[in-house]
């Protein structure tokens, strides 16, 4: 088994190295070769395809990921939501990754369903269409009908895909480990940690029970919103590799032509209220983020369906985001700071939403934020763009080495995706204006007595738990103090540097005393016994030369330190 695994890894290493070299990333081919113990000829580092170098570096990256297969396509899609890890230009290019694949044979569909549900599709379902309606790298979707009559869609995982993904993730982790010690990038980022984080997200997407649970949770959160439909999950027909959900009949937003007026007749497309769809989609994503703290992170036009009765349905719950109470508040403040063009408020929010490096120049940050907001002075809120704001804000954070929180980055990416979907439906609708109004309304509601009382109850419960545990903790501290086991660690900021400088000063002082002693001693010897020799050198002259050498060395070290 170990030999087979090693051979599988070796074959995959060679394939990855060839693709990297073909798209002009010879250094990656070298790194893969070092990790796997391969020796790739330098000639392979030249791109085999003509015109590769006419493409941008980021476009070559995207095409290489597409050629490497499903693991890398999905990781690229996840990275497109993480501008805290990749440059914004690369994140924008990765958004173009197409997760399409040739459908696999129906015989394999039958084997997966039989293994997961215990019977053939025609035995489990009343009817099952052998032709898939969609096929992607991880699985494909079929329509079916339950024996009770409900129409459903069945997502079936591609056979063997989990083994392929795990092999690729193992290789990526090995490469990241080597790169951590041999590249400048590895000294800046925790590459192994990033691979582990991306791998966990990808493996969760392979678990269809997690996707079903996300759909159920979102349905529960939005149960009071009559404008949004979440398809039902049929758990008796759902496992890790098979997901069965209610079939939603409607028009996907990809089928709507945003340029065509909804009143135009004779086009063959269903008439829909585009403004109502835009409002419903905007309100639901803002409610998910700012109220419930659990949101659909990939609401592109293909994942939203317009229903005949004016409602919208959301599909595909593989990519979801979670927002804590602190981020809800800070994100609302972020929207209000943008709407008010307040640089001071925006700086305060950015410092709370990211991890700033030690000793960061906050005045320089404030200047750059002020320059950013000046571009939008005089521009109506209705003309602002989430995508442009996201790029500008992340550029400022990148310049000042502020590491943006992943959950905030995902929120901004989700809103930018919704903005693109909304503009596809109704180009006149503005997401930033709607978001600012929603945030103001939410803050007013939170200031109402009932909301304040609810917040006080929650805070009171937290403090009550803290106070209840406090006597036990104090008792533990007193026991340690009584037994002489209590240790207090006191770290003084800058103390290490101060001690180093103090040690250097003491060493120089000691050397100065030694030099003075050598000079005085040598002078006394020269006066008392001028003819004394040591190793054929007059002792007096040797002492003076030694003192001169040490004195010059001491003077040079002081000059080089820049401190006299």
Phi, psi and omega in degrees: 000318178294322178295316179298318180297317179297318180295318178300317178297318182297316179299317181292322176302314181298319180295315179298317181296320179296316179295317179300315180294323183295330180259020172083016179253065182299327180295326177290323176297320177297316181296318177297320179296319179296320182293319183269353183077030180262159174239099182269130177299145181297332181298335180286349180281353176274136182298131181283338183263131181294145175082008182298318185285355173282343176277155176290162179300321182288324178292323175296323178298314181298315182294324177295318178297318179298322181287332182284345172109189192301319181301314184284329175296313181293320178296321177298320178295321177293318179296332179295342177265005185236067177293355173284345180253316183249154177300148181304324180295321177290320178301320179295322179290323181292338177296340182276357181301130181259119179265072178239150179207159177291140179294150177264163189297150180296332178299325178287325175300315180299319181293321180293313181296320179297317180293325185272319186254355173085006180199165179292156181307318182289347175269327181282318185251157175290326176208147181213121181279119181290342180271122181288150175266347177201146179222132179229185186291329183264337182185184177218163189241134177238153172267149181206174175225131178290162178294339177276356174107345182289138175277135184223165168243141183239118177265125183243129182287142180296129182300134176078000185292327180295321178296318179298314182297315181296321178298314179297320180293322176298317179294315179299323179292320177297317179295318179297322179296317178293316181296332180298332182259345189239006181225154178294324178300323180292337178278343180266319184247152172276084187297319179296318178296321179295316178298317179299320181293315179294321179297319179297319179295320181290318180294328176294325179292337177281347179263101184292340176292328177293320178295319178297320178296322178296319178297317180295319181294318180294322178298321179293318181296323187259018185297335181270357181264109184286351185269349187238135180242132173245124183298146181284143175264129176263096189292334180291346178241026183234134176221191179298331185244001177224129179234123180244122182226161177302137177276127181258120178261122180183200181245119175295147183294341175295339183270358179266139176266109184295339183276348184267127177299143183290344180272354182291134183253163175080012182269342181090351179268147180295145179279125180229155176273097187296319180298321179294320177297316180298316179295316181296317181293318179294315181296322182289322180291322178291322177295318179299317184283307191272341182253304187271335179074019179217120190219156175282121187262006184217058182270063173280169185304331180287345181256010179233132182241130174272124182268156182300333183270011176095353178276171174238149176241141179257142182233165171061097185251034180283331181243105181237158178235154179237135182237123177282168182300322181294320180290325176304312182294314183292326178291321174299318177296324178298313180298318181290324178295320178295314181297324181273355183055041182262108181291323181297316180293323181292321177299315180299319181293316181299321180291335177275332183272351182226174177254109182275145178289157179299140176071024181294142179279097183291332178293319177296320177299316180298321178296316181293322177294321179296319177297319179301312184288335179297330179298336184255003176295133180083350178271123180301148179304327182294347181254002179283153181238131177298317182299315180293318178299317180300313180299314182296316181294316180292328176297318178296316180298319180295319180299320183263013176056037173272118180276111184289140178298136181302323182292324177292318178299320180292323177298313181296320178295318179298318180292322178296322177295315178297321179300317177297321178293317180297318180293330176295325182274310184221096184299342182273349183277137181244123183288321183297316179298316180295322180293319178296318178296320180296318180295318178297315180297321180294320179294319177298319179294324180290340179273355178291150183307319182295318179292318179297320179297321178296319178295318179296323178297317181295313179297318179299321179295320179296315181291326178298319177295320179296314181295325180294326181272348185297315181301320179297319179293318178296321179298320178297317179297317180294323177298317179295319180294318180296322180277003179072021182255000181282124179242134180248123177255126184236110179259116178266122182300127180083003184293322181299315179295320179298318180293323177297315179294323179294320177297318179297319178297317179296320179297318179295320178297317179296319179295322178298318178296318179297318179298316179298320179295320179296316181296313180296315180298318180295319179297319179295319179295317181298324180285322184278320184219077185296340185266003182291132180241155178222118183052046177069010176246139175301130186300320182296311181296320179299318179297317180294320179297316178300316178296322180294317181297312180295323179295317178296317179299318179296318181295318179296317180296323179291318180296317181295330179288343180078012181233122182249000000 
